[in-house]
């Protein structure tokens, strides 16, 4: 069982920066791949960035070069540094933890979400 709590969202101006944090509680955090997803009103939830247990990262094209995902396994925390924010980044951002137990079965956990609004 993994509990995820996001923080760090808020209202920022275009071009501004924000750092999201996702604090995890539970066992074996380091064994989970972590991801940040976002969902804007009227749109499907999309993967923004992910980081494997080994530290490999992946980003959506829309955020490449602007966002950085990182993790601190000692603190059971994953971060999303968001720079050069654009209005289209406005969404609820969700933290996800995923671990493949075996083929066809995952441990998959979600945080409650944190609102990011980018507006003048």
RABELBEL-V540118 format. One record per helix or strand of 3 or more residues. SS is the DSSP state (alpha for helix, beta for strand). FROM is the first residue (numbers start at 1). LEN is the number of residues. If there is no record, write none. Layout:
BEGIN
ss/from/len
SS/FROM/LEN
SS/FROM/LEN
END
This chain:
BEGIN
ss/from/len
beta/2/6
beta/10/3
beta/18/9
alpha/29/3
beta/33/7
beta/46/6
beta/57/3
beta/67/6
alpha/73/3
beta/77/6
alpha/87/3
beta/91/12
beta/105/6
beta/114/5
END
